[in-house]
Amino acid sequence: MTAKRNTPVALIRKAAPFAIRAERASDVVAREALLDACFGENRHARTCQRLRDGRAPAQGLSLAAVRQDGRLVGTVRLWHVSAGGRSALMLGPLAVDDDCRGLGVGAALMQRALALAKARGHGAVILLGDAPYYARYGFTAAGTGELSLPGAFERDRLLGLELVEGALDGAWGMITPTGAPLPKSKATRNRKAPLAVPHAA
């Protein structure tokens, strides 16, 4: 009698219920609706929005999470800023559809965004968000204590992550936008547009 051979059975993990890809022009309506749902229609009055108004996001650093049916369920963008004279990126807003909480959408967007920023040679990323949530990605208030935003903000929510060691050393002063200006007609449309995870504002 031949001994029964133990054939290893490969356990195939189910495919993720979403994919992360570069944001497309066709995502705009869905992205704006998602941001309204997550942050409310007054989101354009938030302090960090002043760093984004009239500016284009950093090239290649606007990401979308989409379900298999093509529905957009998450978004994150990064923006060029000067952090007290130091070149950096500002991350936000990060938003995830309520129906997709707990699936890892926010984490996947964060990890991809930070990996791309590092690969493109950026030195630091700053955001305004919940410290306990963003600590898992390495964000702390250690390098942002002398930085300010153009408006009211909670000091302990201004966080930074150095992608290059020392990138925020000595950073002091106001965080200001440095991204490419949008064409005037597009900038006006964005301001007039009808206006998760713990969100980066």
N, C-alpha and C positions, 0 to 999 in steps of 0.2 A: 504494500500500500504506500502510495506516495504521500509524503508529508504535505499538508496544506500550506501553501505559501501565503505569508502575511503581506498583502499588497497595501502599501501606504495609500491612504485616501487623502487627497489634497482638499483642505478646507478653504473654499473660495469665499472671501469676504464679499458681501453685497457691495455693489458700486455705490459711491457716495450719491446722495439724492440731489446733489447740486454740483456745479462746476464753477471755477473761478476763471474769468477771462478779462481781457481788456474791455473797458467801457466802449460802447459804440454810440454813434449819433442817434441811432434808433432807440437807445435806452433812455433818452432824456425825459419823456413824459412819465414813464414808469418810475424813474429815479426820483423825479420831483414829487410824485404822489407818495412814494415811500418815505421821503424825508418829511413831508407834511404830516404823514401819519405818525411818524416817530417823534418829531420835535414840535409839532403844532404849527399853525399857520403864521405865528409870530417869529418863526425861526430866523427870518432875515434881519431881525433887530438884535440878534445875539452878538456879543463882543467879537467872537472869532470870525463872524461873517464880514466884519470890516477888513479883514486880511484877505478875503476872497473876492469881494465886490470888484467887478471890473477887471479881474485877472483870470488868466488861463491856468488850469492846474499844471503841475510839473509833468513834462512829457513822459508818457508811458507809465504814469503812476496814478491812473484812474481805473479802478477795478470794479467789476460787477460779479455778483454771484447769481447764477441762473439755474432754475430747475430743469429737469429733462424736457419739460413741455415748453421751455423757452421763457418762462415767467421770471422776471427779475425779483430776487428776494433779499438782496444785500448790495451795499455800495460802500466804497471808501475812496477818498481822494487825498492826495498830498499836494502841497502848495509851496512854492519858493518864498522864503522869508529871510530877513536879516534879524538875527537874535543878538541885539546889541552890537552889531557890526560883524557878527559871525554868520557865515552862510549856513542855512539850515532848511529843513522842511517842516511844515505844519501839517499834521494829520487831522483830517476831519472833513465833513462829518462821516462817522461810521454808523451805519444803520442796518438793521436786520428786520425783515418782516416778522410780525408777531407769530404767524403760523409756523415759522421755521426756527423758533428759539429752541435751544437744546440740541441742534443738529451739528453744531460746530461751525456754522457759517461765519460768525464774527471772528473766530480764531483763525479760520482759513484765510479770510480777507486780510487780517493783520499780518499773519506770517508771510503771505505772498507779497504784500506791500513792503514790508520791512526788508525782505530778501531782495526784491527788485531795487529798492532804494540803495541798499549796500552795494549791489552789483553795479549800479550806475555811478558809484563813487561818491555818494552823498555822505557827509560826516555825522549829521545828527538829525533827529526827528523830535519835534515838540508837539504836545497836544494839551488840551484842556479836558480832563476827564476824571473818572473815579480811580483814585490811586490803588485800592485793593484789586480792582479788575486788571488794570494795565501793568501792575507789578509783575505779573506772570510773563510779560514780554520784555521785561528789563527796564521799564520806565520808572523813574524816581524823581523826586523834587531836588535831588542833590545839586544839579547843575543849573537850576532855573531860579534860585532864590533871589537873584539880583535882576531878573528880567521882569518886564511889565507888558501888559496888553493894552490896546487903545480903548479902554472902557472898563466897566466893573467886572471883576472876576474874583474867585476864591483862590487865595494863594496856594493852598494845599492841593489844588486840582491842576496847577500848572506843572506839567511833568516833562521830562526829557529822557532821551535815549541816545547815547553816543554810539554811532556805528563805527567811528574811528576814535580811538582813545585820545582823550584830551580835546575833542572837537568843541566842547562847551566851556573849556577852561577860561575863566576870566570873562565869561559872557555877562554883560551888564547893560541895562537900558531897555528901551522900548523895542518890542518885536514889531517889525514893519514889513509890508508886502514888497516883494521884489520880482514877482512873476510877470510874464509877458502880458501887457494890457490886451484886453479883448477889444475887437472893433466896437465902436460906440453903439451901433444899433443892437448888437448882440448883448452888450453889457446892460443896456436899458431893458431889453426883453427879460434878462435874467432877474433884474431887480423887481420887475412888475409881475413876475410869475406868481400864480396863486400860491399865495403863501399860506426788546432788543437786548440786546446786550446793553450794559451801561454805555452810553454813547460818548464819543469824542465830539464835542461841540464844533 
